[in-house]
């Protein structure tokens, strides 16, 4: 049981929905075999029942293949299976004609008529529901279902079935086929919606990164643009003065040196502001982002009064942990706690939904934070080491990952009490 469970937990949410949808369509084929093929043995003799069951099994198997290929087409993974759809339609029509002919001109008896009629109606409405997977336009879906229902009436009446019975049979095919067609169309729409939402989530993350890069580039341009223009002008002026032997060239180069040093200081300020992270802002942002992703996030702890360098270091821990909870695993809950313990600020980020590593049964570290050897934890450890902090990350139970960061407080820092926020 562990291997199927690990296989399922390693899948993303869209992949899980796709697997469920795909096997639901395959299950329709199994229902067709059991409800129509196997039940023929209760209605007629073993030879005829075996023949009918084999025909239904072949029809159901082809229907499974059609459903799988059509689903791949709707997900843009392969071209539309036009030939397969027409072949499945021809097979269905041939089976329908054969079963009606069997009922009217084959061995007599109500049992034979009942078994043949069940096969006739069953293959038609199962085929109608399956073929609609291979078309997109709603009008074509309606045309497919209506065509099968109309065909059922037109084929059964000339072969000897009474007009009223043919009309009832056409109505049954229309109703049952329409229900399966609606189920198929809705399932495909839901699957496409899940994939679209997943793509939108990734796009939103990429746009956030691009926006941050633009902001950083804009800040650098504002700082360096004017200063570099002044440096270029003053350098050119110093060159001209130097060629003329004027002593003012030295003063211009001194000014260039001063502007260059000022530019270095301003660039350091921009980078420092970019690299610093406010802990309270990061905690609020983590709660909002995780809630938007459908993850229940509980944040507790009081951050006021913490030194700036401690808040910056722990803010980066929250940012990195939140990013990895979103990118890895399939978490449903996440808890972030900030507390004071013996003169140290302890930040704990714990989430569930961590996939287990194959063969070991232990939680994979990548789900709660970056892998132990990855750049995520390495960068966090470097930031924490600057304030004498430490970082621990690893499994904390079945499917749970915990990341703990500890930073010592300066002796003059006020006490921080844990309170629910």
Secondary structure, 3 states (H helix, E strand, C coil): CHHHHHHHHCCCHHHHHHHHHHHHHHHHHHHHHHHHHHHHHHCCCHHHHHHHHHHHHHHHHHHHHHHHHHHHHHCCCCCCCHHHHHHHHHHHHHHHHHHHHHHHHCCCCHHHHHHHHHHHHHHHHHHHHHHHHHCCCHHHHHHHHHHHHHHHHHHHHHCCCCHHHHHHHHHHHHHHHHHHHHHHHHHHHHHHHHHHHHHHHHHHHHHHHHHHHHHHHHHHHHHHHHHHHHHHHHHHHHHHHHHCCCCHHHHHHHHHHHHHHHHHHHHHHHHHHHHCCCHHHHHHHHHHHHHHCCCEEEEECCCCCCCHHHHHHHHHHHHHHHHHHHHCCCCCEEEEEEEEECCEEEEEEEECCCCECCCCCCECHHHCCCCCCCHHHHHHHHHHHCCCCEEEEEECCCCCEEEEEEEECCCCCCCCCCCEC
